[in-house]
Amino acid sequence: MENNIPGTDTRLESRWKDDYPQYRPNIAIYDLIDAENVRAREIAGAVDSNNLELLN
C-alpha cells in the first residue's frame, strides 16, 4: 500500500482526489515514530561509547 501512494500522488487528479485517505495519518505517525527512534538510538550510542560531544 505504502509503495502505491507515491505513484498516485503524481497523477493530475491527486490535486483533488486522494485514493488512500485512511492510510495517510498512519504513515505520518509511523514516520514520526521512526524519526524519534533513530534519534534515540543515536543518543544511546553516544552515551554508550562515552562520546558526549555528539549530544551537543
N, C-alpha and C positions, 0 to 999 in steps of 0.2 A: 504494500500500500504506500509506504513512505517513498518508495522508488518511483511510483507513478505520479506523485504530486508535482515534482518539478516539470515534468513533461506537460501536464495540463496547465500549469501556470504560464506557459509560453504561448498558449493559444489566444487568439483575439477575444474570444468570448470570456476569457478568465477575468476581464475587467469588470464584468457584471454578474458572472456566474461562478460559483465555487462548487466543484464536484465533490469535495471532501470536507465540508464544514465541521463535521463531527470529529474529525481527526486532528484538525489544526491545533486546538488547545492542548491535546495530549502530546503532540510533537513539540510544542513550545515548552511545556513543562519538562518533558524528557531532556531537551537540550539545556534548559536551565539547571536541572539537577546534575547533568553530566558535567557542565562547566564548573559547578561547585565542587564536585567530586575530584575533578582534575586539579583544581586549586588546592583542595585539602590534601591530596596525595603529594603535591609539590611541597607544601608546608611540612608535612610529616617527614618527607625525605630529607629536607633541610635540617629539621630538628634531629632526626636520627643520625645524620652524618656530622652533627655539630657545626654545620655551616650556617650560622645565624645571620651572616651577611646577606644571604638570599632572601631573608624575611623583610628586609627594608625596602 
